[in-house]
Amino acid sequence: MTCSRTGTILAFLTALASASSLAAQELRLIEAGVHAPRQTRDDVPSDLSLTAKSVGWSAWGSLVGGTAGLAVDQAYCKRHHGDEPSFLFGPCFLYANEGFGVGWFSGTIVGATYGAVKEARKRGCPRGAAILRAVAGASVGAAPGLIIVAQRTGKYPPSRSVFIAGAPLLSGLGAAAAVVGCHAS
């Protein structure tokens, strides 16, 4: 129950941070007496497009990172357990250890950041600001799964493994929420 509260709180704080920056920008314009008309361009990606690309790149990054981590784990297993007898496939068949976890979460964060920054740049967000916001949002999104895996229990009940498997979704949502309010100033 604690992890679901933590994940909900982290997602809420990420959304709140992006919404507050947009509200502050609007307030500054109103205080200055400037009422700029909202411009809509056809080539500017929508919020839905931004979120979809961020989540998609996050999922792709987690698969690539997880595969690279599995390759590292396989090499480790063959070095340490390659001579052990086994029943059917060998002692190192789909051996997943810390390399897979590192690859999964780092790929998730890198993928979400890449997808969010790519779309934020199309919306006019400065590159440096987009990267910082996206990394922070993706990290907050992946944090519940990272906290669970860092405990190293090896046994994850379904209520906790949802955060591990759902890290690409949460990370992509976090990165998208972090850059949604970023526009050219």
C-alpha positions, 0 to 999 in steps of 0.5 A, a space after each residue: 500500500 505504501 508503494 502505491 501511495 508513493 507512486 501516486 504522490 510522485 506522479 502528482 508532484 510531477 504534474 503539479 510542478 509542470 502546471 505551476 510553471 505554466 500558471 506562473 508564466 501566464 500570471 507574469 504576462 497578465 501582470 505586465 499587461 501583455 495579453 499575447 494571443 495564443 498561437 497555434 501552429 500546425 507543426 507543433 506537436 500536441 500534448 497527446 503526441 508529446 506523451 505518446 512519443 515519450 512513452 514510446 521511446 521510454 518503452 523502446 529504451 527499456 527493451 534495448 537497455 534490458 537486452 544489453 543488461 541480459 547480455 552482460 548477465 549471460 557473460 557473468 553467468 557463463 564465467 561463474 556457473 558455466 560448468 554446472 550440470 543442468 536439466 534442459 537448457 543450461 544453467 544460464 538460460 535467461 539468467 537475469 541479475 543486476 545487469 538487466 535491472 540497470 539496463 531496464 531502468 537506465 534505458 527507460 530514463 534515457 528513452 523517455 528523456 530522448 522522446 520528450 526532448 525531441 518533441 519539446 524542441 518542436 514546441 520551441 522549448 530551449 534544448 538545455 531546459 528541455 533536457 533538465 526537465 525531461 531527465 527530472 521527470 523521467 527519474 521521478 517516474 522511474 523512482 518507485 520501481 528503482 526503490 523496489 529493486 534497490 531493496 534486492 529481495 529478489 521476490 516481488 509481489 504483483 503489487 510491487 512488480 507493477 512498478 518495475 514493469 510499468 517503469 517505462 510508462 511512468 517514466 514517459 509520463 513523468 518526462 512528458 509532464 515535466 516538459 509540457 509547460 516549456 515554451 520559447 521565452 
